[in-house]
Amino acid sequence: MASLGPLSELEKGDFPKKVFYKTTVQDAWVEQEMEGFLYINKNKEDNSLLIMSPICTHLGCAAGNAEVSMKENEGVEFYCPCHGGKYDEQGINVGGPPPRSLDVFESFIEDKNVCIAILSPMVREKRKK
C-alpha cells in the first residue's frame, strides 16, 4: 500500500499532476523500500480522482513527464521516449505502439489519506464507442 496524502491536498492545484510516493512493501518475509511516482487527473465522467500508473503499456518503460502540446487545444500528453508511445491527459493511448491506455489504481481512504495498492494497477476496460 502507498499513501498519497490527504484528499483535500490531492484535489488542489492543476491537473494532471505528478505525485511521488515512498512506501515499504512486504513480500512474504522480505520487506523492501519502494519509491516512485504516478499521475493524477480528474476523471471526465464523474470528476473523481483518476490515478494512473506511469508505466507504458508497450514494454513497461516509464512514460516521463507530462508535456503541454505545442499545438493549440491539444492539451497535455504523456510521452514514452523509448518507442514513441503517447497518451492523452486521461492516459488514453493516442499514438505509437502502446496497445492500451495507462493502467489505473483503485483508491481507498485510510487514516484520512488516499491510498492505493501500488503493486496492483488495474487494466482499464475499453471505452464504449
Buried (B, 14 or more C-beta within 10 A) or exposed (E): BBBBBBEEEBEEEEBBBEBEBEBEEEEEEEEEEEEBEBBBBBEEEEEEBBBBBBBBBBEEBBBBEBEEBEEEEEEBBBBBEBEEBBBBBBBBBBEBBBEBBBBBBEBEEEEEBBBBEBEEBEEBEEEEE
